[in-house]
């Protein structure tokens, strides 16, 4: 009776069967695994799509999904989480500037190829670019540094490509870094900031589904895949991490999220620092 009462209070009819079908579709399309308690989240994230499409129930939306291939991208965009911030987990970027760059210089190895997997609106790859350009004594402007930044959500990639953010988004960045690497908007762009073109030129933004072939066409020195694995079940985590190990050069590094431990699902990595792993 309680479930029926709750259904009556909803704007759109949404049954447990609807939820189970939607999360299976999300898993099949993107490899993202949703727990049972995520039912309300699914409802809240998809109601806008139902309004936009003028549908009256989630059963109608499921039929629309099954008969309109273009809707799948909108569905995935609505269901993915895009929490991000500049220099989130600061220790990773400190490591790049203070330890990794000096080691590369000492070894005479200037080429650095990076993949930011799950880059959301771009804060992570731009933070990586700044960290690799910001050593006080090592000028890396002539180093062949390239960053592939990918996400499964086309909407956030469009934001990332522009490199334009509300000023509050960069408030927590050190003032010296803000002045060096961001341009403040004026006139109609007041209240906004844009990353400098030098950083944008380092980054190639791509739409990549981690559960499908990646087509990176290059080996990598560094992979950032942080707070992404938590959305996949263990078998999917293992497949993705094994693929990442295959794409890393010998001794390449994987940067993981604070709640993630790649060594629990694969033996291809060893922990060398705080959530920093080296390919074995």
Number of C-alpha atoms within 10 A of each C-alpha: 6 7 9 9 9 11 14 12 9 10 12 17 16 19 16 11 10 19 21 14 14 21 21 16 19 19 17 12 16 19 20 24 17 20 9 11 8 11 18 11 11 17 19 11 15 17 19 12 15 17 13 8 12 11 15 14 17 21 19 15 21 16 10 17 18 12 10 10 9 11 15 16 16 15 19 18 19 18 19 17 13 14 9 16 17 18 22 14 15 10 13 21 20 15 15 21 19 15 11 13 23 15 13 13 12 9 9 9 12 16 15 17 18 26 28 24 23 28 29 27 28 28 19 25 31 26 20 24 23 21 20 23 21 20 16 8 7 13 12 16 11 8 13 12 17 17 24 19 28 27 24 21 26 19 15 17 22 15 14 24 16 13 20 21 21 15 15 11 15 19 11 12 15 10 10 8 13 16 11 12 19 19 15 17 16 10 6 7 12 11 13 18 22 18 19 15 12 13 19 19 11 16 23 14 21 19 14 20 17 22 17 11 9 13 7 12 7 11 17 24 19 23 24 23 20 22 17 18 22 15 18 18 14 15 9 18 21 19 14 17 21 17 14 24 22 14 19 22 16 14 14 20 25 26 22 22 20 12 10 16 17 23 14 10 16 16 13 16 23 16 17 10 12 14 19 21 22 19 19 13
